[in-house]
Amino acid sequence: MSHPDRRGGRTLRAVLIALLILFWSGVMYPLSMLPVGAPADTVPLFLTGAIVAPKALVLIVVGLVFTVLVIALWAISERLVHSSEDVEALNSWLDAASYSEYLAIRVANGVPL
């Protein structure tokens, strides 16, 4: 038996990429358009009011956490792929005759298991 194709892994990667695109373009971008403000005297010169505003900080944290979770799922899915050698070794267990001499004789005689 040949090893299974890797379409599942490609599909999962495509879904994760689509999820990130949908999240950032459909959730975070519209939420970033909400009006936020901070008092001008509390903002350092190199920062704008939109970056230090509490609403913006929540959006940044939520966006980063979600992105890190998707990247972690991607990494986990990459580690769960078996090598073709492992799959071939596991395929040897599909033959009932490899379990015992009794089953090997039954298979050789055409007796259903």
TADA-V940773 format. One line per field, one symbol per residue. ss: DSSP state (H for helix, E for strand, C for the rest). phi: phi as a letter, one per 30 degrees, with the letter a starting at -180 (. if undefined). A space follows every 50 residues. Layout:
ss->???
phi->???
This chain:
ss->CCCCCCHHHHHHHHHHHHHHHHHHHHHHHHHHCCCCCCCHHHCCCCCCHH HHCHHHHHHHHHHHHHHHHHHHHHHHHHHCCCCHHHHHHHHHHHCHHHCC HHHHHHHHCCCCC
phi->.ddddcdddddddddddddddddddccddddddddbabeddccdddccdd dcdeddddddddddddddddddddddddddddddddddddddddddddda dedddddddiddd
